[in-house]
C-alpha cells in the first residue's frame, strides 16, 4: 500500500465549477500536508501548505485536512481553464523534510 | 520563495553514458534535495544534499549510480551514471524555504532526460 493515495483522474469540469481533489494517507506520523500544481513540462509549484488538521484558505483555493480519517482535500472555487494541470498532494513527518507524494490528479477545466 | 535554476532543462542521452545536472539557488539554503519523477509516476526522493557532508540516499538509490556534490550553500549537482532507458525521467532539484520556519519545499523546473 502506498503511503499517500490519489486518484489519477483525469477529472474534467466546466469552467466555473467547484473542484474537489482528494488524497488519503496511511502514516499517522504525517503532520504537514501540501498541495502542488504541476503544469505540463514544468516543475511542481507549491499551492497550499497545512499543518495538522483544519482548513486553510487562499483566494479560490481551500485545503482541508482531517487527521482522524487521514483524508486530505483541495477545493478550487470558480475554476478556470488556467487551473488545468496535475495536482499533487504530499505529506511530511515532523522533523523531516522528506515529502511523500501521491501520484497526482490531472484536472481539465473546459471553457 | 527561492528561485531555483536547473541545467540542462532537457536532454537526450545515449545508453551507457553519464549526465550531470546542475542546480543553482538564488539564496543560501541548508537543505537541497533531488527527486525523480518517472513517466506517469509520482515524485520520489533520491537523496538529501547538505553542504560539507556526504549526501544521504533513500532506499533504492545508491551513490555509485547517482553521485551528488554540494560544494556551497547555493549549488548542487546530480550525476546520473551509466544510463539506461529506465533512467528516463524528470529530475527535480528542490530546497527548503530559507525564509520559512516550517518545512516548506520548493522545486525547480526539472531536467527532462530521455535515454535512448
Interface residues (C-beta under 8 A of the other chain):
Chain A: X4 X32 X34 X36 X41 X42 X43 X44 X45 X46 X49 X51 X88 X90 X92 X96 X97 X98 X99 X101 X102 X103 X104
Chain B: X1 X4 X31 X33 X35 X41 X42 X43 X44 X45 X48 X58 X92 X96 X102 X103 X104 X105 X106 X107 X108 X109 X110 X112
